[in-house]
């Protein structure tokens, strides 16, 4: 009888621990580790916002955003290199590189901030972690200071990624 109680306690503790881990987001790590596979199978993810969407979100600056697998820029540290860019409502366009670890966390080139990818089935959710500023002929606005902190990106034709 005592042995059954210990087994039941252990089994219930493991179920509870598994639920607690899932609740902390660690379960998402398994999905995020697929980021490398996602960009191997579908090298381009993008989103172009419609005029009506932008009209309903007046504080959103980004009209188009894209991420493209950039294997030639891979660092060899088990990181995924991505080229990415965005075009603002006013037509200014910016692009840079991001280097992503297996957990979906990506640091942008030139200390431009960081983003986090989360797998959403056929789509990818992109969140600005701290700030996102791209250096070019000038500096882009910091996307964390506008209505541009989260993007849902869709598989796209390679021509939709890049300028």
N, C-alpha and C positions, 0 to 999 in steps of 0.2 A: 504494500500500500504506500509506504514512504517513497519507494522507487518510482511509482507512477506519478506521485505529486511532483517529484523533482523533474521528471521528463516533461510533464505538462507545463511546469514553471519555465523550464528551459525553452520549450517550443514557443510558448507565449511570449517570452522575453525576446526571442529571435524575431518573431513576427512584429513585435512592437519596435524593436531596434531597426528593422528593415523599413517600417513605416516612417520612423523618425528620420532616417537617412534620406528617404525619398522626399520628405517634407523640407529638408534643408537645401534641396537642389542638387545633392550629390548624385541622384538618379539621372539628372540631366547631363552629367559628365559622360555617361555612356553614349548618349545621343550626340553630344558635342564632339566626341572623339571621331565620329563619322564625318566631320567637316572635311577632312582630307579626301575621303571617298566621294562625298557629295560633289566637290569641285573637280574630281577626276572624271566622274560620270557626266556632269553638267558644268562645264567650265565658266558659265556666265549666269549671274543672277542680277536682276535689275528691277527698277520700278520707275515708271513715268506717271506723274500725277496729272489727272485731268483738270481742266479749267474749273469745273464745278467743285472738285475736291479742294483746290487751292482757294476758291472763293469762300468755302465753308471753314477754312483753316487760315485765316489772314496772318497769323504769326508764323506760319511755316515758310521757310526760305527756299527749301530744296524743291525743284520741279522735276528733277531726274537724278537717280543715283544708281550706280552699278558697281559690281565686284567681279573680277575676272582672275582665274587661275594664272599665275605668272611663274611657271616652273623654272624659267631661266634665272629668276631672282632668288631661288631657294638657298637658304643659308647652310644647309647640311646638318642643322641641329634638330632634325625631326620637326622643323617648322614648315608650315604651309605659307608660301609667299603669294600674296594677292595684289593685283593692281586694282585701284578703285578710283572713283571720281564722282563728282556731283556737279550739276548745273543749277544755278540759282534762278529764281524768277526773273531777275534782271538780265539773264543771259550769261553772266560770268561763269566760267567753268574752271574747275580745279581737279587735279588728279595727283595721286601719290601711291605709295606702297604700304601694305600692312603685313606684318609677320605674325602668324597665328600659331599658338600652341595647340596640343591635342585636346585641350578643354574648351576650345572655341574662343579663347581670349586672344585679342589681336592688338599689338602695339603698332602705331603708325610710324612711318619713317620721319626723321627730323623732329622727334619729340612733339608730334602733332596730336597726342592724346591716345585713347584706346577705345576699342569697341568689343562687344561680346556677341557671338552668334549663338542662336538657339535653334535647333532643328524643329520645324513645324510641318512635318510630313513632306509634301512636295515643295514647300516654301522654306525660307529661312527668315528668322526674326533677327534683326540687327539692333542692338542697343548701344548708345553712346555711354561709356562707363564714367568718364570724368569730364573730358572735354574733347572736341574734335576741331582742329584748326589745320588747314593745309596751306603750306607755303608754296607760293608760285611767284608770278610777277608782282603780286601783292599777297596779303594774307587773307584767307577766307574768314568769314565771320565764324565765331565759335558756335557750333551747332547745339551745344548744350545750353546756350542762352536763348534759344528760340523754341519753336514747336517742332523740333527736328531731333528728338532724342531717341525715337523708336521708329524703325522702318520694317515693313513686311516686304521681302524681296521674292520675286518669282523667277523660275527658270526662264531664260531668255536666249534669243539667238545671239551668236557671238558679235554680230554687228551692233547690238544694243549696248555693248560694253566697250567703252573707249570713245575717243573723239575722232 
